[in-house]
Amino acid sequence: MYNIVLFGPPGAGKGTQSEKLIEKYGLTHLSTGDLFRKHLGEGTELGVLAKKYMNEGRLVPDEVVIGMVEDKINETKNSTHGYIFDGFPRTTAQAEALDKMLAIHNLAISGMVALDVPQDVLKARIKERGKTSNRVDDQDEDKINTRIKVYLDETLPVADYYKKQNKLSKINGVGEIDQIFHSITSVINSYS
Ligand code: AMP
């Protein structure tokens, strides 16, 4: 059973690589961005709450995200071979909460795989995705810049959190999708 945190800035390729990883390892994809977009589409109370943060490129408050992830883990824990956490945790408080909720079920994070991509490449990728993604937050230069700034200020410390636990592996996130996938699977296959 693997529980993997796939980490990186917006536009790093987490969604693309997650799809390939769930296919290879039969894991449950837990993308908080996707879950929020689903709530938004369905017009739930949670979706309405998250919308203003998402559209501005800011983080949804920790307690809201943590509650949503807890529900998803409780729903799926008996039927899964493990999780790919994508876009979560995005703050140190979320990382601490994740460790606690996994420990309740006798689980732990196997490792964090961090995709390294330079800022100019990120911006170009997000703008390209914005042409087809219908995401308000992919289409506006200011919002893209806010998301990258939020990543640097609030999310990057999460890598240190896993580094201290000797669970951080960095991967070059620029290049062919299959080559990057190969690098990620080499890391995952080294987990005991
Ligand atoms: P993503 O698809 O992962 O880029 O997420 C899109 C947006 O959803 C983010 O810009 C945030 O507004 C919100 N979001 C997703 N995951 C989180 C999280 N773990 N913590 C706070 N906000 C989140």
Boltz pocket constraint, residues with backbone or C-beta under 6 A from the ligand:
constraints:
  - pocket:
      binder: B
      contacts: [[A, 10], [A, 32], [A, 33], [A, 34], [A, 36], [A, 50], [A, 53], [A, 54], [A, 55], [A, 57], [A, 58], [A, 59], [A, 60], [A, 61], [A, 65], [A, 86], [A, 87], [A, 88], [A, 89], [A, 90], [A, 91], [A, 94], [A, 137], [A, 147]]
      max_distance: 6.0
